[in-house]
Amino acid sequence: MTTIFDAPEEFASTALAGFCQIYPNHVRLIRNGVVRATTVPKGKVSVVVGGGSGHYPAFAGYVGQGMADAAVAGDVFASPSTAAVARVCRHAHHGGGILLGFGNYAGDVLNFGVAAERLRAEGIDVRIVAVTDDVASAVAGEHAKRRGIAGDFMIFKIAGAAAEAGLSLDDVERVARHANDRTVSFGVAFAGCTLPGANEPLFTVPKGRMALGLGIHGEPGISEQDIASATDLADVLADRLLAEKPPGCTRVAAVLNGLGSTKYEELFVLWTAVQKKLNGAGLEIVQPEAGEFVTSLDMQGCSLTLTWLDEELERYWAAPCDAPAFRRGRPDAAELRADLIVDEEVVPAIPAASEASCKSAACITDLFGEIAAMLKEKEAELGGIDAIAGDGDHGQGMRRGSDAAAKAMAAAVSAGAGAQTTLALGGDAWADRAGGTSGAIWGLLLRSWSNALNDSDAPSDAAIAEAARQALDGVTRLGRARVGDKTLVDSFVPFVDTLTAQTAAGNSAVDAWKSAATASEAAAEATASLTPRLGRARPLAEKSIGHPDPGAISLSMVAQLISGFLARRR
Amino acid sequence: MTTIFDAPEEFASTALAGFCQIYPNHVRLIRNGVVRATTVPKGKVSVVVGGGSGHYPAFAGYVGQGMADAAVAGDVFASPSTAAVARVCRHAHHGGGILLGFGNYAGDVLNFGVAAERLRAEGIDVRIVAVTDDVASAVAGEHAKRRGIAGDFMIFKIAGAAAEAGLSLDDVERVARHANDRTVSFGVAFAGCTLPGANEPLFTVPKGRMALGLGIHGEPGISEQDIASATDLADVLADRLLAEKPPGCTRVAAVLNGLGSTKYEELFVLWTAVQKKLNGAGLEIVQPEAGEFVTSLDMQGCSLTLTWLDEELERYWAAPCDAPAFRRGRPDAAELRADLIVDEEVVPAIPAASEASCKSAACITDLFGEIAAMLKEKEAELGGIDAIAGDGDHGQGMRRGSDAAAKAMAAAVSAGAGAQTTLALGGDAWADRAGGTSGAIWGLLLRSWSNALNDSDAPSDAAIAEAARQALDGVTRLGRARVGDKTLVDSFVPFVDTLTAQTAAGNSAVDAWKSAATASEAAAEATASLTPRLGRARPLAEKSIGHPDPGAISLSMVAQLISGFLARRR
């Protein structure tokens, strides 16, 4: 049970602030994250890590000498926004480029991915490593599909040491990928965790049983068995990992991770059995750790992570570091940075635009004003659909996102922005204010759409159709959803296909949009028969059968509104 | 729920072994404890801390440079034996004397106290500081009666730093006592903890409520209220402590301690409110900490500890240290000790004895053989009485203790020991094997009794009566129980009083013992009407009304047996 908070929605940000009050010699607070409080050599590669909150010491507890340069913190179990990732990265960049590390989850892949694209556009070299250590989430041949769990800690420790040693960005990325390729984890849960403000745990495990292959966001595991003795539990954890031991490997880094309510003394008891087991498999264990490294609020359970070492990985695993939650050896003394951190929102310059493009921008802004008004009206309806199998916040996210987009667009138009800039800034505002995966998707959709426009010409119907195609490509490339996954993509694909076909056939924009919106609406309603992809929401998947996907529905609502808007304006 | 273990009775020792496997650069395992793995300057005062297990990082996690030299670990929530304390101290002594630190609980006071007396007899200067920080356990004027909870951490940190700075034993003791006088804690519990192997928590708190003034062994608190917001909880915790702020104090050390299942992010949220509250009271907070420092297995709850600083306390609070569970600053580099630790039981030399004393020793040994046989027979009966309001292990403890005593006595007699030495060694063996408070009491009783005998003369009836008085003094001085507390003292006092009076009146030993045993038996049965003292077992106190105290009963059984033995032998 998570018990201590004032307002549940402020839990993550307040926790981060309190953490920074306790560790002023290690970290400084910025919005949605922390950066090192100590000086860093110019040109050093920066390692920036992050993800949702609720996993302390992941990720802010890793920031310090020899480990991460900064951490981005989303809400509890929710990815930080693209803007948050980008903002923290700008503060953490020392001229050597950035390695972005996070666990392999859809929202994080999306937000860190889009942020990396933004930063690259600003001239910062950014590389991405999504940690994929959880053997329960995909078979050995599909390592890249696995989730990231406690392996985060090993990869970020090793990458941080490589960066501290002065390696180039190419090399830090290579070492981090290599560490990820050689890191495996498996976990068990005895009881679920409870979100701040919730009365019930995200899942339960029957008394006397344990769930195998848990995730760290309330995913309850892939199978179940009776609770085992410490000796048998060591077998359960280690056997799955030892099955993936590379030939010839004799040295291993090991972390026995407690998920929250499994206590240190239990982990120490279990460790004696794990050590015996690993030694019995011919492995020498290098600097093992037992404790809390990646938690899941107050979840009861533990996981074992192994990294198959070679000389290079062992060097960085054993290297000294000094972060709030993890110290090793004696790193060189570091100076506290003397400069103030000015955490102002960067106000991008508005590029010059033609009168025609400004006029289009004003029209787009009017449109988004109507979209915002419509989504405000539909907030409860969308929330209701989402509540059947989700957390019920979809309506709220769409309302907040569209409202922020409309306001940002109006401001851009007042500042003389053209169509491309206006749509892009609207997308960024949507993503930053809406939160969650759907906010990121909508931000990405609008930004991708804007990329096919410009600030000099009034967009042609063909350009708009082309822009829709680009938006879909952006969403599927970074969002990774496919048709049939019961997401917004299910209604977006028929929309774009119809729009493209109708435009190519020479039909008017009004007609093309009308057909596309109709196709989108039909497809959105048809999602009722689908089951979501396996993933975070798996236990809820069956509940959603018979009900449409709220993301697909809201996209088709927006498409319908645009269709009507065009019919009135043309 | 404590879930991971092989055999519950091996939980504490296995956890300690696993801990030492994880921290080989900090600690080395010895029986019932750990000592620093690094070298220590000759003549440095040693700080040895300890208590029951289940409180990690208390106490083994505190062992390292700038903090403790060694830690003694009892079973879960049970004091370590006198022999364990003495053994660990012998390993930790560097010639500068020893400060023994522990929380103020009856079993610890007894075992650490008796161990200190043994060590002093061996020529080691030992001082004792029982931590008394819990404001819920006694009013401000009775600071010395308070329990020790998370204040342990502050006192041991400060005392450890003073010892590391090279202060004399007098000064380390003075600083530790001063720190204890200026340290206060108050805690709340949201849910109880579960012992390894148990199916139910030691106490429960109704949903939505919290218990105020908890202890760290399942003591459920002194009152209850609805769960508060973080801001209100900060008031609940801080107001009680601020009421005891010394006049003029403006600087304070603060620790927000999680009890096991209250997670770091919750503590950080709460910390923001605590900091505001303390600042608002005009206090500057020096190097605060939030995390797990003294836990109670998987208990859900937290406590706030404040130490009112002066210049000297602040210096030692802020000093660098490097222990497995707590590091601060950059202590000087330390070398790993190169020597082996030979953890053999010290076999004491048997002093020469007269033939008469050896004969008495053989007679005493025969007697204890009969006592052991009787207590083996009574094991289930005594266990049954104890199970009504306790953990039901009294019969087992008495059986194990008396059996060990009889065997040790037989060995002593074979080695030519006189009466005093034989009885003393029997007492030590009883305490070491029986475990728990009753084992310590019986060890102390027999050792105190032996002090009035010698190895040269056959003991006179008057000497035996005098010895009984000394044993009672020893038990009440270190055990702190008084008549009416529903303990063994309730039957021991009338026994000794009657024995003394009858002997003084010139009655035969047989008659005197018979009367004394009868008085003891009556008093033991009369304990059925008593309620135990407030303390660890408070929630069970009412259950015990109508049932006699098992310790008083077993003492009267032994007295009866001795009476019969004497009648047969004389």
Contacts between the chains, C-beta under 8 A, distances in Angstrom:
chain1	res1	chain2	res2	distance
A	1	B	190	6.7
A	1	B	191	7.1
A	1	B	261	7.9
A	1	B	300	6.6
A	2	B	263	7.1
A	2	B	266	6.3
A	3	B	190	5.0
A	3	B	210	8.0
A	3	B	227	6.1
A	3	B	262	6.9
A	3	B	266	6.7
A	3	B	300	6.9
A	4	B	230	5.3
A	4	B	233	6.4
A	4	B	262	6.7
A	4	B	266	3.9
A	4	B	267	7.5
A	4	B	269	5.7
A	4	B	270	5.0
A	4	B	302	7.4
A	5	B	229	7.3
A	5	B	230	5.6
A	5	B	266	7.1
A	5	B	269	5.5
A	6	B	229	4.9
A	6	B	230	4.8
A	6	B	231	5.6
A	6	B	269	7.4
A	6	B	273	7.6
A	11	B	265	7.1
A	11	B	269	6.2
A	12	B	265	7.6
A	14	B	230	7.6
A	14	B	268	7.4
A	14	B	269	4.7
A	14	B	272	5.6
A	15	B	264	7.9
A	15	B	265	3.9
A	15	B	266	7.5
A	15	B	268	4.3
A	15	B	269	4.9
A	16	B	268	7.4
A	17	B	268	7.6
A	17	B	272	5.5
A	18	B	267	7.5
A	18	B	268	3.3
A	18	B	269	5.8
A	18	B	270	7.3
A	18	B	271	4.0
A	18	B	272	4.4
A	18	B	275	7.7
A	18	B	290	6.9
A	19	B	264	7.8
A	19	B	265	7.9
A	19	B	268	4.5
A	21	B	271	6.2
A	21	B	272	6.6
A	21	B	275	5.7
A	21	B	288	7.4
A	22	B	268	6.9
A	22	B	271	6.3
A	22	B	288	5.9
A	22	B	289	6.7
A	22	B	290	5.0
A	53	B	265	6.7
A	54	B	265	6.6
A	56	B	263	6.9
A	56	B	264	4.4
A	56	B	265	5.0
A	56	B	268	7.7
A	57	B	264	7.1
A	61	B	264	7.9
A	190	B	1	6.7
A	190	B	3	5.0
A	191	B	1	7.0
A	210	B	3	8.0
A	227	B	3	6.1
A	229	B	5	7.3
A	229	B	6	5.0
A	230	B	4	5.2
A	230	B	5	5.5
A	230	B	6	4.8
A	230	B	14	7.6
A	231	B	6	5.6
A	233	B	4	6.4
A	260	B	261	7.1
A	260	B	263	5.6
A	261	B	1	7.9
A	261	B	260	7.1
A	261	B	261	4.2
A	261	B	298	5.4
A	262	B	3	6.9
A	262	B	4	6.8
A	262	B	298	7.8
A	263	B	2	7.1
A	263	B	56	6.9
A	263	B	260	5.6
A	263	B	295	6.7
A	263	B	297	6.1
A	263	B	298	5.5
A	264	B	15	7.9
A	264	B	19	7.9
A	264	B	56	4.4
A	264	B	57	7.1
A	264	B	61	7.9
A	264	B	292	7.7
A	264	B	295	7.8
A	265	B	11	7.1
A	265	B	12	7.6
A	265	B	15	3.9
A	265	B	19	7.9
A	265	B	53	6.7
A	265	B	54	6.6
A	265	B	56	5.0
A	265	B	297	7.7
A	266	B	2	6.3
A	266	B	3	6.7
A	266	B	4	4.0
A	266	B	5	7.1
A	266	B	15	7.5
A	267	B	4	7.5
A	267	B	18	7.5
A	268	B	14	7.4
A	268	B	15	4.2
A	268	B	16	7.3
A	268	B	17	7.6
A	268	B	18	3.3
A	268	B	19	4.5
A	268	B	22	6.9
A	268	B	56	7.7
A	269	B	4	5.7
A	269	B	5	5.5
A	269	B	6	7.4
A	269	B	11	6.2
A	269	B	14	4.7
A	269	B	15	4.9
A	269	B	18	5.8
A	270	B	4	5.0
A	270	B	18	7.3
A	271	B	18	4.0
A	271	B	21	6.2
A	271	B	22	6.3
A	272	B	14	5.6
A	272	B	17	5.5
A	272	B	18	4.4
A	272	B	21	6.6
A	273	B	6	7.6
A	275	B	18	7.8
A	275	B	21	5.7
A	288	B	21	7.4
A	288	B	22	5.9
A	289	B	22	6.7
A	290	B	18	6.9
A	290	B	22	5.0
A	292	B	264	7.7
A	295	B	263	6.7
A	295	B	264	7.8
A	297	B	263	6.1
A	297	B	265	7.7
A	298	B	261	5.4
A	298	B	262	7.8
A	298	B	263	5.5
A	298	B	300	7.7
A	300	B	1	6.6
A	300	B	3	6.9
A	300	B	298	7.7
A	302	B	4	7.4
A	327	B	327	5.4
A	330	B	330	7.1
A	330	B	333	6.4
A	333	B	330	6.4
